[in-house]
Amino acid sequence: MSAQLITRRRRAGVTALLTAAGVLLATAGPAAAESAKAATSMTPQLHEAIEARIAEFQAQVGAPGISVAVVMPGADGTGPEVTTFVTGTPTLGSGLSVDPTTQFEIGSETKVFTSDLLASLVAEGRVSLDDPVQQYAPAGTTVPVWTDPDTGQVTQITLRDLATHQAALPDSALNYWTPCDGVPGECNPQPHYTRELLWEGLAQTQLLWKPGTNWLYSNFGFGILGTILADLVEPPSGSERPAYEAVIRKTFVDALGMTSTTLGTGPRIATPYASDGSSTIYWDDTNALAGEGGLVSDVVDMATWTKAHLGYLPADAPQGVQTMKDTLQPQSTITTYCQAPDDCSPVTDFQMGLAWQLYPAGTNGIDAAWAFKNGGTAGFSADTTLAPDRGIGVTTMWNIQRASGSDPELGIQLLKLILQHEDKPVPDDKPHGEHHEPAALADTGSSGAETVLPVLLGLSLLALGAVLVVRRPRRPVSPRR
């Protein structure tokens, strides 16, 4: 595999304006819909406006296919009302169309699945957020600590630090490329990065600063967290891969009926495309780093997952499902944001839940407190944006890598549109994107019914020349895969 396919590491950009002061209210659930403004249900006007915005976005990023689900409380406030939109093709030149069962890699949105597992184990009393990572390390492994140069006080990394990107760890381990004979870009190391390499990589790491202070996005940190939790639930008997998928299935995925959510690839997965429109590799993050970015899913499953985080749950839902909304509770207020170890600056209005980035109303022009997580791989992009106290969520996926230096977040755009929408006619001359020709945008009606309606498709692949590198978040920002 050429160095053009894989250079250092991955992710998709994080875009959230970190401006005015405020605190995120992370209450979730159907009852919160009472505070919603006019756009509490999918009116024909809002439906048409969302279709137009998706069409514009598709032309902007050159995505072959896009899949979107919008969750709302509905006109009566009891909800949830789910509408899905799909457009384009899973594979260029195939003549096929994306439908609600088309699978996409979700990249770093996997991190929220890892934090969902963490929240469940905390509720069971099996772990504490303040447990030191050393407690879960294999015998003979020494987890690095921070020693204050003035006082000599020692600070250990905790599970909370891993789940909030405050563990003082780099984005990737020093030995990340070991499966490729240490040569960056020579192969895809992820399916071959074992538990043994993970713990060896952690032992080799020197902490950048005191854990629990500065924020620096770390895929490595979430890989460690996913393996710790998987091994706790399903202890390994040898050197087999951590049972990450089996554990999240047992905890909440199967209970939610999310049959299309799996590690690696799936039978209906779209073709991945690099940001220049060329074919690229599947991520295949299926070993000890799986908890940071290995899952694929479809829009039906992701709508279900979004509903659970908003608190739209049956009373008899198992604990592993009930605690998913707890990941939206603020865990840490971030005051120093680092996009690289040597590039840190103060920030305001940025809190972390467990994997979720949390922002107060007014940031990024969103008229509600909101939560965000996105993901990106070599050939896929995704994001989920929630307004928990309004009972509204948007989850999106598309099969092209974000271009280097570009962080388009469709979920943020659509949530803003929903919150600003008024029940009024949409003018006939609404923009659809300069080169957008009518084709097929599909809608799955309220309450999860699936109906396909023709609307718009346009492909305007951008020759932006990219590699499988995932870039670091920029300010103003929110992390990604």
Buried (B, 14 or more C-beta within 10 A) or exposed (E): EEEBBBBBBBBBBBBBBBBEEBEBBBBBBBBBBEBBEEBBBBBEBBBBBBBBBBBBBBBBBBBBBBBBBBBBBBBEBEBBBBBBBBBBBBBBEEEBBBBBBBBBBBBBBBBBBBBBBBBBBBBEEEBEBEBBBBEBBEEEBEBBBBEEEEEEEEBBBBBBBBBBBBBBBBBBBBBBBBBBEEEBBBBBBBBBBBBEBBBBBBBEBEBBBBBBBBBBBBBBBBBBBBBBBBBBBBEBEEEEBBBBBBBBBBBBBBBBEBBBBBBBBBEBBBBBBBBBBBEBBBBBBBBBBBBBBBBBBBBBBBBBBBBBBBBBBEEEBBBBBBBBBBBBBBBBBBEBBBBEEEEBEEBBBBBBBBBBBBBBBBBBEBBBBBBBBBBBBBBBBBBBBBBBBBBBBBBBBBBBBBBBEBBBBBBBBBBBBBBBBEEEEBEEEEEBBEEBEEBBBBBBBBEBEBEBEEBBBBBBBBEBEBBBBBBBBEBBBBBBB
